[in-house]
Amino acid sequence: MAAAFKRSRRWPIALAGVVAVHAIVVVALILALPVEDGERDWFAPLSPGGWMAWSFPTAVFFLTILTLLALMAVWEYARPGGHPRVGILRFETTRGDRLFISLLGSAFINLAWLGLTGASLWWSLALSLVYTFAVFRTV
């Protein structure tokens, strides 16, 4: 029991590590952006001539998904088990299932937003965050 208590007290160190790595990589990506006329080109390829057009938004998108998975691992380390539950969808889900449902639903929200409105994607991001919160509370 004492070992489990010690392990559960160290999760803030792991959390800080994940957040620090995320911040360091984002700063490195910002510094890797090409500068034209004194301004950073946020949508230029990070590796010109590369086999894939990795722009800053694309790289941050995939980095954020990787960070979410790492944060889920820290959460599992801090509070093992996750206690599967049955929500409004009437089937048993774990934290990982709810994260997957949130990511999938958010992708559809953003695609629908792009196809149906001309408004800024910041609104669809806000809607996706509300959706994610609702999934983690009710599903």
C-alpha positions in Angstrom: 0.0 0.0 0.0 2.8 2.4 0.8 4.4 1.8 -2.7 1.1 2.6 -4.4 0.7 5.7 -2.4 4.2 6.9 -3.3 3.6 6.1 -7.0 0.4 8.0 -7.0 2.1 11.0 -5.4 4.6 11.2 -8.3 2.1 11.8 -11.1 2.5 15.6 -11.0 6.1 15.1 -12.1 5.0 13.0 -15.1 2.3 15.6 -15.9 4.8 18.4 -15.8 7.1 16.4 -18.1 4.4 15.8 -20.7 3.4 19.5 -20.7 7.0 20.6 -20.8 7.8 18.3 -23.8 4.7 19.6 -25.6 5.8 23.2 -25.0 9.4 22.6 -26.1 8.3 20.9 -29.3 5.8 23.7 -30.1 8.6 26.3 -29.6 11.0 24.2 -31.8 8.3 24.1 -34.5 7.8 27.9 -34.3 11.5 28.4 -34.6 11.7 26.1 -37.6 9.1 28.2 -39.5 10.5 30.1 -42.5 10.6 33.9 -42.1 9.8 36.0 -45.1 9.9 39.8 -45.0 10.4 39.7 -41.2 7.2 37.6 -40.6 6.8 33.9 -40.0 5.0 32.0 -42.6 2.7 29.8 -40.5 1.4 27.7 -43.4 4.7 27.1 -45.2 6.1 23.6 -45.3 8.4 22.8 -42.4 10.6 20.7 -44.6 10.7 22.2 -48.1 11.0 19.5 -50.8 10.0 16.8 -48.3 7.7 13.9 -49.2 4.8 15.3 -47.1 3.8 19.0 -46.6 4.1 19.3 -42.9 2.9 22.7 -42.0 2.8 24.2 -38.5 -0.9 23.6 -38.0 -0.6 20.0 -39.2 2.3 19.3 -36.9 0.6 20.9 -33.9 -2.6 18.9 -34.6 -0.7 15.5 -34.5 1.4 16.7 -31.6 -1.7 17.5 -29.6 -3.2 14.0 -30.2 0.1 12.5 -29.1 0.0 14.8 -26.0 -3.6 13.7 -25.2 -2.5 10.1 -25.3 0.4 10.8 -23.0 -1.9 12.7 -20.6 -4.2 9.7 -20.6 -1.2 7.5 -19.6 -0.4 9.9 -16.8 -4.0 9.9 -15.7 -4.0 6.0 -15.7 -0.7 6.1 -13.7 -2.3 8.6 -11.1 -5.6 6.7 -10.8 -5.3 3.2 -12.2 -8.3 1.3 -13.4 -10.5 4.0 -14.9 -13.7 2.2 -13.7 -15.6 1.4 -16.9 -19.2 2.7 -16.8 -22.4 2.6 -18.8 -23.6 6.0 -20.0 -26.2 7.4 -22.3 -25.0 5.2 -25.2 -25.9 2.1 -23.1 -22.6 0.3 -23.5 -19.6 0.1 -21.2 -16.8 2.7 -21.9 -13.4 3.4 -20.3 -11.5 6.7 -20.4 -9.7 5.7 -23.5 -13.0 4.9 -25.2 -14.4 8.3 -24.3 -11.3 10.0 -25.6 -11.6 8.1 -28.9 -15.4 9.0 -29.2 -14.4 12.7 -28.4 -11.7 12.8 -31.1 -14.0 11.1 -33.7 -16.9 13.4 -32.9 -14.7 16.5 -32.9 -13.4 15.5 -36.4 -17.0 15.3 -37.7 -17.9 18.6 -36.0 -14.9 20.3 -37.7 -15.6 18.8 -41.1 -19.3 19.7 -40.9 -18.3 23.2 -39.8 -16.0 23.6 -42.8 -18.7 22.2 -45.2 -21.7 24.1 -43.9 -20.4 27.5 -42.6 -17.9 30.0 -43.6 -17.2 31.1 -40.0 -13.9 30.9 -38.3 -12.8 27.4 -37.1 -12.3 28.8 -33.6 -16.0 28.4 -33.1 -15.9 24.7 -34.1 -13.0 24.2 -31.7 -15.1 25.7 -28.9 -18.0 23.4 -29.9 -15.7 20.5 -30.0 -14.4 21.2 -26.5 -18.0 21.4 -25.2 -18.7 18.1 -27.0 -15.6 16.5 -25.4 -16.7 17.7 -21.9 -20.2 16.3 -22.5 -18.8 12.9 -23.7 -16.5 12.5 -20.7 -19.4 13.4 -18.3 -22.2 11.4 -19.8 -20.9 8.6 -22.1 
